[in-house]
Amino acid sequence: MSKEGILRKAKGGHLFFWCPGCDGAHMVRVEGEVRPCWGFNGNYEKPTFTPSVLVTSGHYVAGHQASEECWCTYEKRFGKKAPFECSICHSFVTDGKIQFLDDCTHALAGQTVPLPPFD
């Protein structure tokens, strides 16, 4: 992976950005025939991706059945803290800012903040 502006660039047309709400990386594909594929303004310092970026995990993943295990039940099953958590991160990345929508499960829901460099 190579650094380009505030993003990271990987093979296959993938770009990674650092999400301050999740305190982790999110990936979008901006080139190629494989779907989904996001629009990208080509600006690695102030990126815009379209449409919105939705990242889900655990029981929030589309198709998850209530009878299936998820990160919420990990500690009860294994006696230790889960390495991940069930979450939603839904955002618009526009001109180098990340607008977190109200359906996010993290503390930055409803806020717009600068997209930090991916160091």
SULNOR-V66186 format. One record per pair of residues at least 4 apart in sequence whose C-alpha atoms are under 7 Angstrom apart, sorted by the first residue. I is the first residue (numbers start at 1). J is the second residue. Records with the same first field share a line. If there is no record, write none. Layout:
I->J  J
This chain:
1->8  9  10
2->8  9  10
3->7  8  9
4->8  9  44
5->44  45
6->44  45  116  117  118
7->15  16  17  44  117  118
8->15  16  17  118
9->14  15  16
10->14  15
13->29  30  31  32
14->27  28  29  30
15->27  28  29
16->25  26  27  28
17->25  26  27  118
18->24  25  26  116  117  118
19->23  24  25  26
20->24
21->106  107  108
22->106
28->38
29->37  38
30->37  38  39  40
31->37
38->49  50  51
39->49  50
40->47  48  49  50
41->47  48  49
42->47
43->47
45->96
46->95  96
47->93  94  95  96
48->93  94  95  96
49->93  94
52->91  92
53->90  91  92
54->89  90  91
55->88  89  90
56->60  61  87  88  89
57->61  86  87  88
58->70  71  85  86  87
59->64  70  86
60->86  87  88
64->68
69->73
70->74
71->82  84  85  86
72->85  86
73->77
74->78  82
75->79  80  81  82
87->105
88->103  104  105
89->104  105
90->100  101  103  104
91->98  99  100  101
92->98  99  100
93->97  98  99
94->98
96->114  115
97->112  113  114  115
98->112  113  114  115
99->111  112  113
100->104  108  109  110  111  112
101->109  110
102->109  110
103->109
104->109
105->109
